[in-house]
Amino acid sequence: MKKMREWKSWKAIHKQLRRNGFKGECPKISMTRWRNSACFHLSFALPNKWFAEMKLFD
């Protein structure tokens, strides 16, 4: 959710998805809703290796 707040717009998620190799349609999700943090598209944009690089606990 913190990263979603930093992005501020669904356009940033779309850019990150394209960088990670996602092909297909991307929904325009709200960046201020906690329930959207469990969205498939967001988990594809921020994979577990991103969290490991940030040295966050699993």
Buried (B, 14 or more C-beta within 10 A) or exposed (E): BEBBEEBEEBEBBBEBBEEEEBEEEBEEBEBEEEEBBEBEBBEBBBEEEEEEEEEEEE
